[in-house]
Amino acid sequence: MIHELEPRNFNNAYLSRKAEPEDVFLAYQGDNVLAKEGADRLWYPSFADFARDYPQLRDNAQYLFAVDDVCFYLVEESGLDSAEGWVYVPVTRFRAEWQHWRAFAGAVGWQLYRWYRNHRYCSRCGGKMLRSTKERMLFCQACSFQVYPTISPSVIVAVYDGDRLLLTKYKGQTHNRYALVAGFCEIGESMEQAVRREVEEEVGLKVKNLYYYKSQPWPFTSTMLAGFYAELDGDSTVKLQEDELAEAVWLKREDIPPVGQSPSLTGEMIEAFRTGAVKL
């Protein structure tokens, strides 16, 4: 999966550290990231690459995290694509190049970029939010309101019935890949309760014997995904929630299209069921 960087080490501990010339920075414009097209992957700029034309970049750079000894910073500066060889590339490239560790770094950077952009002003009093120098937190000096990075808990549910797996396709998707039942946890409910509610809401089925599989941070939607396998309990007739789903079908193990290695928890769970790698 995209977050599994081993043997590299992703260190998200916050540091109050001034950027050095050799450090890497991430610069975004909406859903695009500044990068240079390499032979087989994207490359992000270092401050040294822009030292001549933008000597001030290091002064206001925000420390993000480190991968091994490579420190990443956020830079909020427009027009950087005027430098030769550097262009803004859609962040969807991160998913296409997920097997390279820089893809996850770019995705997490984009998550933090959105968080900073979405909380420039206090939602309580309208004052300007300031950045803490001690932790990854924003605060309002006027009313003391504090905000931490948005992480929304969600569940991925692989509903199975013997050697059959329930696969879905969501409305409005540009791709044609199968997915699983999924949704956000609501207030006052456990993840197990969210599993049962989402399955009943989306496909009208009841489940039992929940088996927790794995979790995954998914920076593209600022979510923490928890994957469960859940056995069908009773009638297998699907009642489709048509405002969200375009399709929900039962497929036997041998009829499930191969997924192979996947950047997502959903893909890994489908493949684990198809190959019998998960014992239920």
Secondary structure as a PSIPRED ss2 file (coil, helix, strand):
# PSIPRED VFORMAT (PSIPRED V4.0)

   1 M C   1.000  0.000  0.000
   2 I C   1.000  0.000  0.000
   3 H C   1.000  0.000  0.000
   4 E C   1.000  0.000  0.000
   5 L C   1.000  0.000  0.000
   6 E C   1.000  0.000  0.000
   7 P C   1.000  0.000  0.000
   8 R C   1.000  0.000  0.000
   9 N C   1.000  0.000  0.000
  10 F E   0.000  0.000  1.000
  11 N E   0.000  0.000  1.000
  12 N C   1.000  0.000  0.000
  13 A C   1.000  0.000  0.000
  14 Y C   1.000  0.000  0.000
  15 L C   1.000  0.000  0.000
  16 S C   1.000  0.000  0.000
  17 R C   1.000  0.000  0.000
  18 K C   1.000  0.000  0.000
  19 A C   1.000  0.000  0.000
  20 E C   1.000  0.000  0.000
  21 P C   1.000  0.000  0.000
  22 E C   1.000  0.000  0.000
  23 D C   1.000  0.000  0.000
  24 V E   0.000  0.000  1.000
  25 F E   0.000  0.000  1.000
  26 L E   0.000  0.000  1.000
  27 A C   1.000  0.000  0.000
  28 Y E   0.000  0.000  1.000
  29 Q E   0.000  0.000  1.000
  30 G C   1.000  0.000  0.000
  31 D C   1.000  0.000  0.000
  32 N E   0.000  0.000  1.000
  33 V E   0.000  0.000  1.000
  34 L E   0.000  0.000  1.000
  35 A E   0.000  0.000  1.000
  36 K E   0.000  0.000  1.000
  37 E E   0.000  0.000  1.000
  38 G C   1.000  0.000  0.000
  39 A C   1.000  0.000  0.000
  40 D C   1.000  0.000  0.000
  41 R C   1.000  0.000  0.000
  42 L E   0.000  0.000  1.000
  43 W E   0.000  0.000  1.000
  44 Y C   1.000  0.000  0.000
  45 P C   1.000  0.000  0.000
  46 S E   0.000  0.000  1.000
  47 F H   0.000  1.000  0.000
  48 A H   0.000  1.000  0.000
  49 D H   0.000  1.000  0.000
  50 F H   0.000  1.000  0.000
  51 A C   1.000  0.000  0.000
  52 R C   1.000  0.000  0.000
  53 D C   1.000  0.000  0.000
  54 Y C   1.000  0.000  0.000
  55 P C   1.000  0.000  0.000
  56 Q C   1.000  0.000  0.000
  57 L H   0.000  1.000  0.000
  58 R H   0.000  1.000  0.000
  59 D H   0.000  1.000  0.000
  60 N H   0.000  1.000  0.000
  61 A C   1.000  0.000  0.000
  62 Q E   0.000  0.000  1.000
  63 Y E   0.000  0.000  1.000
  64 L E   0.000  0.000  1.000
  65 F E   0.000  0.000  1.000
  66 A E   0.000  0.000  1.000
  67 V E   0.000  0.000  1.000
  68 D C   1.000  0.000  0.000
  69 D C   1.000  0.000  0.000
  70 V E   0.000  0.000  1.000
  71 C E   0.000  0.000  1.000
  72 F E   0.000  0.000  1.000
  73 Y E   0.000  0.000  1.000
  74 L E   0.000  0.000  1.000
  75 V C   1.000  0.000  0.000
  76 E C   1.000  0.000  0.000
  77 E C   1.000  0.000  0.000
  78 S C   1.000  0.000  0.000
  79 G C   1.000  0.000  0.000
  80 L H   0.000  1.000  0.000
  81 D H   0.000  1.000  0.000
  82 S H   0.000  1.000  0.000
  83 A C   1.000  0.000  0.000
  84 E C   1.000  0.000  0.000
  85 G C   1.000  0.000  0.000
  86 W C   1.000  0.000  0.000
  87 V E   0.000  0.000  1.000
  88 Y E   0.000  0.000  1.000
  89 V E   0.000  0.000  1.000
  90 P E   0.000  0.000  1.000
  91 V C   1.000  0.000  0.000
  92 T C   1.000  0.000  0.000
  93 R H   0.000  1.000  0.000
  94 F H   0.000  1.000  0.000
  95 R H   0.000  1.000  0.000
  96 A H   0.000  1.000  0.000
  97 E C   1.000  0.000  0.000
  98 W C   1.000  0.000  0.000
  99 Q C   1.000  0.000  0.000
 100 H C   1.000  0.000  0.000
 101 W H   0.000  1.000  0.000
 102 R H   0.000  1.000  0.000
 103 A H   0.000  1.000  0.000
 104 F H   0.000  1.000  0.000
 105 A H   0.000  1.000  0.000
 106 G H   0.000  1.000  0.000
 107 A H   0.000  1.000  0.000
 108 V H   0.000  1.000  0.000
 109 G H   0.000  1.000  0.000
 110 W H   0.000  1.000  0.000
 111 Q H   0.000  1.000  0.000
 112 L H   0.000  1.000  0.000
 113 Y H   0.000  1.000  0.000
 114 R H   0.000  1.000  0.000
 115 W H   0.000  1.000  0.000
 116 Y H   0.000  1.000  0.000
 117 R H   0.000  1.000  0.000
 118 N H   0.000  1.000  0.000
 119 H C   1.000  0.000  0.000
 120 R C   1.000  0.000  0.000
 121 Y E   0.000  0.000  1.000
 122 C C   1.000  0.000  0.000
 123 S C   1.000  0.000  0.000
 124 R C   1.000  0.000  0.000
 125 C C   1.000  0.000  0.000
 126 G C   1.000  0.000  0.000
 127 G C   1.000  0.000  0.000
 128 K E   0.000  0.000  1.000
 129 M E   0.000  0.000  1.000
 130 L E   0.000  0.000  1.000
 131 R E   0.000  0.000  1.000
 132 S C   1.000  0.000  0.000
 133 T C   1.000  0.000  0.000
 134 K C   1.000  0.000  0.000
 135 E C   1.000  0.000  0.000
 136 R C   1.000  0.000  0.000
 137 M C   1.000  0.000  0.000
 138 L E   0.000  0.000  1.000
 139 F E   0.000  0.000  1.000
 140 C E   0.000  0.000  1.000
 141 Q C   1.000  0.000  0.000
 142 A C   1.000  0.000  0.000
 143 C C   1.000  0.000  0.000
 144 S C   1.000  0.000  0.000
 145 F C   1.000  0.000  0.000
 146 Q E   0.000  0.000  1.000
 147 V E   0.000  0.000  1.000
 148 Y C   1.000  0.000  0.000
 149 P C   1.000  0.000  0.000
 150 T C   1.000  0.000  0.000
 151 I C   1.000  0.000  0.000
 152 S E   0.000  0.000  1.000
 153 P E   0.000  0.000  1.000
 154 S E   0.000  0.000  1.000
 155 V E   0.000  0.000  1.000
 156 I E   0.000  0.000  1.000
 157 V E   0.000  0.000  1.000
 158 A E   0.000  0.000  1.000
 159 V E   0.000  0.000  1.000
 160 Y E   0.000  0.000  1.000
 161 D E   0.000  0.000  1.000
 162 G C   1.000  0.000  0.000
 163 D C   1.000  0.000  0.000
 164 R E   0.000  0.000  1.000
 165 L E   0.000  0.000  1.000
 166 L E   0.000  0.000  1.000
 167 L E   0.000  0.000  1.000
 168 T E   0.000  0.000  1.000
 169 K E   0.000  0.000  1.000
 170 Y E   0.000  0.000  1.000
 171 K C   1.000  0.000  0.000
 172 G C   1.000  0.000  0.000
 173 Q C   1.000  0.000  0.000
 174 T C   1.000  0.000  0.000
 175 H C   1.000  0.000  0.000
 176 N C   1.000  0.000  0.000
 177 R C   1.000  0.000  0.000
 178 Y C   1.000  0.000  0.000
 179 A E   0.000  0.000  1.000
 180 L C   1.000  0.000  0.000
 181 V E   0.000  0.000  1.000
 182 A E   0.000  0.000  1.000
 183 G E   0.000  0.000  1.000
 184 F E   0.000  0.000  1.000
 185 C C   1.000  0.000  0.000
 186 E C   1.000  0.000  0.000
 187 I C   1.000  0.000  0.000
 188 G C   1.000  0.000  0.000
 189 E C   1.000  0.000  0.000
 190 S C   1.000  0.000  0.000
 191 M H   0.000  1.000  0.000
 192 E H   0.000  1.000  0.000
 193 Q H   0.000  1.000  0.000
 194 A H   0.000  1.000  0.000
 195 V H   0.000  1.000  0.000
 196 R H   0.000  1.000  0.000
 197 R H   0.000  1.000  0.000
 198 E H   0.000  1.000  0.000
 199 V H   0.000  1.000  0.000
 200 E H   0.000  1.000  0.000
 201 E H   0.000  1.000  0.000
 202 E H   0.000  1.000  0.000
 203 V H   0.000  1.000  0.000
 204 G C   1.000  0.000  0.000
 205 L C   1.000  0.000  0.000
 206 K C   1.000  0.000  0.000
 207 V E   0.000  0.000  1.000
 208 K E   0.000  0.000  1.000
 209 N E   0.000  0.000  1.000
 210 L E   0.000  0.000  1.000
 211 Y E   0.000  0.000  1.000
 212 Y E   0.000  0.000  1.000
 213 Y E   0.000  0.000  1.000
 214 K E   0.000  0.000  1.000
 215 S E   0.000  0.000  1.000
 216 Q E   0.000  0.000  1.000
 217 P E   0.000  0.000  1.000
 218 W E   0.000  0.000  1.000
 219 P C   1.000  0.000  0.000
 220 F C   1.000  0.000  0.000
 221 T C   1.000  0.000  0.000
 222 S C   1.000  0.000  0.000
 223 T E   0.000  0.000  1.000
 224 M E   0.000  0.000  1.000
 225 L E   0.000  0.000  1.000
 226 A E   0.000  0.000  1.000
 227 G E   0.000  0.000  1.000
 228 F E   0.000  0.000  1.000
 229 Y E   0.000  0.000  1.000
 230 A E   0.000  0.000  1.000
 231 E E   0.000  0.000  1.000
 232 L E   0.000  0.000  1.000
 233 D C   1.000  0.000  0.000
 234 G C   1.000  0.000  0.000
 235 D C   1.000  0.000  0.000
 236 S C   1.000  0.000  0.000
 237 T C   1.000  0.000  0.000
 238 V C   1.000  0.000  0.000
 239 K C   1.000  0.000  0.000
 240 L C   1.000  0.000  0.000
 241 Q C   1.000  0.000  0.000
 242 E C   1.000  0.000  0.000
 243 D C   1.000  0.000  0.000
 244 E C   1.000  0.000  0.000
 245 L E   0.000  0.000  1.000
 246 A E   0.000  0.000  1.000
 247 E E   0.000  0.000  1.000
 248 A E   0.000  0.000  1.000
 249 V E   0.000  0.000  1.000
 250 W E   0.000  0.000  1.000
 251 L E   0.000  0.000  1.000
 252 K E   0.000  0.000  1.000
 253 R H   0.000  1.000  0.000
 254 E H   0.000  1.000  0.000
 255 D H   0.000  1.000  0.000
 256 I C   1.000  0.000  0.000
 257 P C   1.000  0.000  0.000
 258 P C   1.000  0.000  0.000
 259 V C   1.000  0.000  0.000
 260 G C   1.000  0.000  0.000
 261 Q C   1.000  0.000  0.000
 262 S C   1.000  0.000  0.000
 263 P C   1.000  0.000  0.000
 264 S C   1.000  0.000  0.000
 265 L H   0.000  1.000  0.000
 266 T H   0.000  1.000  0.000
 267 G H   0.000  1.000  0.000
 268 E H   0.000  1.000  0.000
 269 M H   0.000  1.000  0.000
 270 I H   0.000  1.000  0.000
 271 E H   0.000  1.000  0.000
 272 A H   0.000  1.000  0.000
 273 F H   0.000  1.000  0.000
 274 R H   0.000  1.000  0.000
 275 T H   0.000  1.000  0.000
 276 G C   1.000  0.000  0.000
 277 A C   1.000  0.000  0.000
 278 V C   1.000  0.000  0.000
 279 K C   1.000  0.000  0.000
 280 L C   1.000  0.000  0.000
